[in-house]
Structures are given as structure tokens and as C-alpha cells.
Amino acid sequence: MTKEDNLYWKSTLREIWRVGYNRTTAEDFVSYTPVSADKVKRCNDGFEGPEDDKYGLDLEAGYMLSLWNENIIDKLVAGIQEAHRENTDSWGVGEVSDQYLSAELFGLFKCLRDAWAQQRPRIIPGTMEAKTNGQAVARVAAARKKRLAAVKRTSAKQRKFEKRKKVVEMTLAIKNAARGAIDIETWEFFKKLLDHLGSSGMSEEEDEPRDIGNIVTTVYLVKICIWRAARVTDYFDTVDNTGLLLKTRGTAPKPRIRSEDKLGSSPALVEMPESIYDEHWLAEQRERKPYYVENVLKVSKEAFNFLTEAVEGMDEEEVA
């Protein structure tokens, strides 16, 4: 399947929920009223199935094995295939099997069902008392906030990675043009280090108001990346400081302050060369979690040597 065909079918399937159920995202199903349990039971017992023009969903426990839902999915698949054949704008788009559409619809189905289940009253641990609707709504809001925070962290790490990559590429271009620069190998090493770590290997940050010079301003609080070797942080400090010298226009960047106690929540990258991991952290993992180190972390045997001498940032004359 080509990339264009894949985008077409993904978009078509998402449109089903928007048009057929008047909902745009999975979270919108929090307020959805599923088909009655009585109708589902009669269908599952073999008496009657969904009406031809009805597409109500069974979202109760066992929904993935519900005969009712199988009938609904089959009807949706048949409708999608028919609409595809009649849509002249889709001519040239590769055909897909009913099994493919069913699998994709069940995947979307699971996402919306998870969102719907979040607002269902639950029993408070240690009691027979169900949580109130207010508590259920609060739980949904908290889960949504947590997901948005995770997306924000991922985006911030991607931006940091792209910025550092650009600084390294620009610096290498300047030094290669100058000819004879003694630290080209240093910057080639930084490029190799970034290629290994990617955006997932960047440290996390969070906005925090701080009093700086009797002025309250927002700063970036850089969290501790406990699994990563401390020297990696030193190398990236050199890249970031050089980036400040290269920056000639635009708004001044917010101050960055390294936290002394807040830890990042991202898991350690797997299959990295041993030198990239903090040696004390890795030794502790090997002692306490040998199965994790052997079967999940899978430390690479690749030789990845750090620089033997302290690196210097680019002089202002070099970037003028």
C-alpha cells in the first residue's frame, strides 16, 4: 500500500465516526449512549441483530467478542467498500480487503471505548460505594491532561533535538569553509551523538515561574536524565552555548535552569552503546534488574568513545 493510499483509507475510516456518530475524536464518546443491553443479549443469543439503518455500539464488558458489534462492523465495512466504488475521486486508490477495514475499525473502536469507559462510575477501593459522576468526569479530565502533557513533552524534545542538529550542521559548515579548524572532529562527534540519541534521548523540560532580579519570569526547568551519562549533558551545553552565539535575531530565549532534584519521566533508550549510559545507573540496573538489562535494555557492544579532552565552545570571531 502506498503512502497516499494509506492516508486515504485512514481518513475515510475517521470520517465514519464523524459522520455516522457525530463525533470527531475518541474523547467525544465520553457522553455516548450505547445500545441497550437487552438488544445486545437478544442478538448474541441469535434472535435478532441490528436494524439495517441503525449503528448503535455495544460498549459494555466483552464488547470485543460481541456478536452485535461484529454485525455493526460488517455493515460499516460493506458501506465503506460501496462508497469507495461509487466515489469517482477515489479512482486510482488501491483496493483493500474487508479484513483490513475490520481490523482498522476495531482499532478505532477500542480507542473510543477506552474513552467512554473513563467516565463510567467505579467502585471506591475498600468500599461498596460507586464514585459519583463528578468524580468520573474529573478522572476523564485528569487522564486527558496527562495525555496532553505527554504530547507537549514529546514536542518539546523534538524541537530541542532539531535545534541542536541545526546548530551542529551550521557549525560544521562554517568550520569546513574556514579550512584548518582544529575542532572539526569534535563537531562531527556531536553530530554522531545526536544521531544516536535522536529526539527521545533529549532531556525533559517544564515551564516554571522564577524570581530573577526581582522580576518574575518563566524559565525552562531542565529535568535530570538519570540514565544518560553526565558527559552527554556537558557536550550538549557546548552545542547550546554555540547556538546562542549563532542566534542573531528573534526574541531572547527563556533562561534554562538545570533542576537538582526533578527527574525526567522518559524511559531509558534501549540498545545504546554502554558509554552513553550513566555508569552508576547502569550498574544499579544490572544488580537490581538483570532481566530488564538483558532482555529490554540490550546494551549495544558498539564502541562509542567520548572525546578525550574538554571541548571549547565556538569563539565569537568564528561565527561573525
N, C-alpha and C positions, 0 to 999 in steps of 0.2 A: 504494500500500500504506500502510495506517495505521500509526502508531507501535506500536499494540497488536499488529497482525498481524505486523509486523516482529520484535518481541520474541518472539512465539510461535514463529515459524519458526526464528529464531536459536537459541532454547532447545531446540527439537526436534532441530536438527542437532547441537548439542553433546552432547545426550543419546545420540546414536548412538555416539559414541566411548566414552562412559562405560559404556553397557550392552553394546554389541557388542564392544568391545575391552578392557573392564575398565580403562580409563584415564580420568583426569579432565582432565589438561592435556596440551599438546603435549610438555612436558618428560618426561612419564611414558613416552613412546615411546622414550626413550634405550635401554631394555632390551628393546625389542620385537624378536621374531624374525620377519623377513619370510618370505613364501612362497619355496620353493626356486627357484633359477634354472632348473632343469630343467623344472619345471611352467610357469614363465613362458614359456620358449622354445617348448614344445610348443603353448601357447595362441597365442603370437604367430605361430607357423608355421601355425596353422589346424587343429591336430589335436584339441585338447580345451580346454575352458575350465574355470573354477572350478566345483566341485560346488555344487549348489543351496544347501546349508546351510553352505558354507564362505565366509569373507570375508577370507582372508589377503591382505595387501597386498604389492605389489612395490615395494620402496624403492630399488632399485639405479639406476644411471645410466640415463637415458632413461625414468624412471618416468612422466613426464607424457604420453608417447606410447605407453605400454604398453597393448596390447590387453587384457591381463589386468586392469589397473586400470580400464579402461573398462567391462568386464563387471561388476566389483565395484561401481563407482559406479552403473551401471544397476540392479543388484539392490537397492542401498540406496535409490535413488530410488523404485523400484516399491514397496518395503516401506514407505517413509515415506508415500507417497500413499495406500496401502491403509489404514495405521493411522490416518491423518487422517480418512478417510471413515468409519471404524468408531468413532472416538472421539467420543462424544456431547459431551464437554467442549469439543471444538473447533468445534462448530456455531456459525456466525456469523463464524468466522475466514475471511478472504478466501483464495481458491484461488491457488496459484502454479503456474507451468509446470514441467515436468520440466527444462527448460534452466536455470531459476533454481536449482533444487535441485542440479543437477550442478555449476554454477559455484560455488555456496557450498561444496559438499563438496570440490571440488578446491582451494579456498582453504584450508580446514581441513587438507586432505591435505598441502598444501605446508608448512604450519607444523609439522606433526608430523614430516614427512620431514626438514626442516631440523634439528629437534631430534635426530632419530635419527642423522643424518649427523655431528653434532658428536662422537659417541663412536666413530666409525669410525677405525681406525688410519690415520695418514697418513705419507707418506714424509718423513723429516727432510731439509730442504734441503741439497743438496750431498752427499748420501749415498744409498745404496740401502736404508737401514735404516728399517724402519717404526717409528713411535712405539709405545710399549707401551700396554697397556690403561690402566695407571695414568696415563700422560700424557694419553690420550684423555679419561679421566674428569676429570682436572684441567682440561683445556680446556673441558669442559662446565660445570664448576663456575665457572670464570672468566667464561665467557660469561653464565651465569645471574647472577653477582654484578654484572656490568656492566649487565645489563638492569634489575636491581633498583635499582641506583644511579641509573640514568636516571629510573626511576619516582619514586624518592624526591626527586630534584631537581625534577621537574615538579610534584609535590605541594607541595613547599616554596614554589616560586614562585607557585603558585596561592593558597596560604594568605597569602603576603605581599601579593599583589595584593588579595585580598578584605579583608584587614585595613586596608590603606591606603584602599581605596574606602570602607569603613565610616567611617574617621576623617574623610575629606573630607565625606561626606554628613552626619555628625553636626555637624561644624564649621559647615557651611553652614546647617544648621537652626538652630543656636544664634545665628549672626550675623544671619540673616534675622529671627529672633524679636526680637533686640535692636534692630533698626532703626537705620540710620545708621552701621553698622560700615564703616570706611573700606577694609577689605581684602577685601570680598566678591568683587571681581573676581579677586583673587589665588587664592582657593579655587575659584572657578569655572574658572580656568585649570588648577589642579591636577586637577580632575575631567576636563577635556578631555584633559590629558596622559595620565592613566590610561586613558581610553577609547581613545586612540591606541595605547598600548603593550600593553595587555592583560597577562595573566599571563606571556606569552612574553617580554615586554620587561623583566621584573624581573631583578635581578642574582642570581647563584647564591651559595649559602652551603654551608659544611660544618662539622660539629662538630669541635672541636679542644680538647684539654685545655691549659689555660694556668695558670701560677702567678701568681695575683693576690693580693697582700698575704700571701704565704707560704701561701696556700691554693690547692690545685689544683682548678680548677673548669672545667666545659665552657663554651666560648664559641662563638658563631657567627662564623666567619671569612668575611667578605663578599669574594667574588672580584671582580676587576676586569672590568668590562663594557667592553671596549676599543672597541667600535663605537658606544657611546652617548655623547652629549655630556655633559661633566662637569657642566654646569649642571643636567641632569636629576637627577643624584645629590644636588646641593645642595637642589633642590626637595623630593625625597623625604625628605631629612634633616629638613626643616621639618615634613613630614607625620608622620614617625615621632616626632619630639620632641613634637608636639602630641598624638599618640596616648598618650604616656606621661603627659601631664597629664590626659587624659580617663580613663585607667585608674584606677579607684578600688578595685577588689577583685581577688582572684585572686593567684596566685603571681607573684613578681617575675620579669620576663623575663630570659633569659640575656643577658649582655653581648654586644654586637656589635662586632667589630674589623675594620676595613677592611684587607684584605691589600694589601701594597705590591708583591707580585710574582706572586701566583697569579691566573691568568686563567680566566675562565669558559669553558665549552666550548660554550655555546649559540651557534648561528649568528646573524648579524645579521638583524633583521626586514627584510622587503622592503616596498617601496612606501611607505616612511615619508617625511614631509616632510624636506627636506635639513637643516633646523636641528636635528633630533633626532639626527642622526649626528655623531660627533666629527669635526671638520673635518680634522684631521691624518690620521685613519684613512681617511676618505673620499678625501682627496687621494691617499693612497698606493694605494688600491684603483684609482682612476682611472688612475694611472700604470702600475701593475703588472698589473692585471686589468681592462682596459677591457671585455672581453666579459662578464665577471661583472657589472660595474656596469650595463651596457646591457641585458643580457638576463635577469639574475637579480635583482639588487638593485632595479632600476627605480625610482630615486628619484622620489618624487612632487613635482610642481610646486606643490603646495598651500602657500599662505603660512601658516606656523605660527610666529608671533612669540613669543619668550620675553619674560618680564617685564623691564621696563626698569630696575627698581630692585631692590635686595636685599630679600628678603622677611623678615618677622619672624614668629616663632612666636606662638601664642596666649598671651596673658597668663593667669596663674593665675586672676585675677579674672573673666576672661571665661568660664571653664569651671566656675566654682564653682557 
